[in-house]
Amino acid sequence: MNNKLSNEQLIAAASAFGTPLYVYNTEKITEQYNKLTNAFSAHPTKLFYACKALTNINILKHLKSLGSNLDCVSINEVKLGLKAGFAPKEILYTPNCVAFDEIKEAVNLGVNINIDSIAMLELFGNFYGDSYPICIRINPHIEAGGNYKISTGHIDSKFGISIHQIRHIVRVVKTTKLHIQGLHMHTGSEIKDINVFLQALEVLFSVAEHFDQLEFLDLGSGFKVPYKEEDRETDIVSLGQKLNVAIKEFEKEYGKPLEIWFEPGKYLVSECGYLVVNANVIKQTTATVFVGVNSGFNHLIRPMFYDSYHKIANISNATGAERIYTVVGNICETDTFAWDRVLNEVREDDLLVFYNAGAYGFEMSSNFNSRLKPAEVMFKDGQFSLIRERQVFDDLLAGQVAC
Ligand SMILES: *Cc1c(COP(=O)(O)O)cnc(C)c1O
């Protein structure tokens, strides 16, 4: 099973809905979801889809139909989740540096809440005491992920409460009588080495000993998916086996069962997504052949923001002679998607596709250069459906006040 959309399918979608176009294959999401649930079936485990990767409400509904829960990082994501049909208890709200008012709003909505600073723990404890169980986000200071920019576990990270502050945490919890039902950590993205998760689990075990009302340990995410041909995804099957051994052992010590929670984003929705663009201009300079496409970092910013690699293919001329191109966007800012990429010969008006565009693609798009955001299309039950209209000129004026 690979659940890859074919060139013909992507060309058909582009001719029906225009370009630039985001296309999501729900069958790939289902495949990834099932792989995770199978890998962790030996121990009670809950998956919370980290929806900041892709929040289209139809994608949220699809994940809900699979049995997923939802991880949210803003109160608006929480509200989108509720709108998509998730029950409050199926939502985990993991904010960072938000005002207490936003946390109070989350309490009123009845969702699970993750607290990530001592100051907020104190405020929350003084206000709610033991009346609203919460989870604490710990920073275990485990370096994780191939990319420093998306690592959250390092010593200077703004995320979580340092493991070295455990005595302070315990003091605040005791004095304010907080009910701690879970411990959380999320050390970064694209973690290949499963030992990072196992080390992190050991750290959570050591913190868990300070609390006797725990119901779950949340290991966040960071599951890697392949972006390049030679990339491997995180070995979740052996992670599942090792985790099962470790947690069973710890439960004996702890004296009560503990669920494991995960918050996969990229793993569930990266590979389901395609960004289809049009080659506007082929421009030969003294040193390079540029392909200028009708997109830019206003639609897909990962290559420029994180130096991420996205595989690109010419789907209009898949058997053409291979040549070397530099693929750039059409906005007035340096927006190079890829240098020196081998593509089948690109002619004007050929369609190119960016793979792995489901996670942090549309979601990080903007209206820079007063360009419009692409449409989004979902492939489900053998059919393409429009799930977000392409923006129109009036969208740029919406909300502006003439005076
Ligand atoms: C972003 C985020 C995730 C998801 O990370 P991926 O690398 O997309 O899997 C999970 N948990 C939290 C708290 C996050 O901020």
The ligand as an SDF file (V2000), in Angstrom:
LIG
                    3D

 15 15  0  0  0  0  0  0  0  0999 V2000
    4.0070   20.8500   16.7000 C   0  0  0  0  0  0  0  0  0  0  0  0
    3.6850   20.0000   17.8260 C   0  0  0  0  0  0  0  0  0  0  0  0
    3.4760   18.6220   17.6330 C   0  0  0  0  0  0  0  0  0  0  0  0
    3.6030   17.9410   16.2850 C   0  0  0  0  0  0  0  0  0  0  0  0
    4.8990   17.8490   15.8080 O   0  0  0  0  0  0  0  0  0  0  0  0
    5.1810   17.0630   14.4270 P   0  0  0  0  0  0  0  0  0  0  0  0
    6.6420   17.1820   14.2380 O   0  0  0  0  0  0  0  0  0  0  0  0
    4.4030   17.7630   13.3490 O   0  0  0  0  0  0  0  0  0  0  0  0
    4.7160   15.6740   14.5850 O   0  0  0  0  0  0  0  0  0  0  0  0
    3.1230   17.8750   18.7350 C   0  0  0  0  0  0  0  0  0  0  0  0
    3.0030   18.4330   19.9690 N   0  0  0  0  0  0  0  0  0  0  0  0
    3.2000   19.7510   20.1820 C   0  0  0  0  0  0  0  0  0  0  0  0
    3.0230   20.3100   21.5390 C   0  0  0  0  0  0  0  0  0  0  0  0
    3.5560   20.5770   19.1270 C   0  0  0  0  0  0  0  0  0  0  0  0
    3.7610   21.8760   19.3470 O   0  0  0  0  0  0  0  0  0  0  0  0
  1  2  1  0
  2  3  1  0
  2 14  2  0
  3  4  1  0
  3 10  2  0
  4  5  1  0
  5  6  1  0
  6  7  2  0
  6  8  1  0
  6  9  1  0
 10 11  1  0
 11 12  2  0
 12 13  1  0
 12 14  1  0
 14 15  1  0
M  END
$$$$
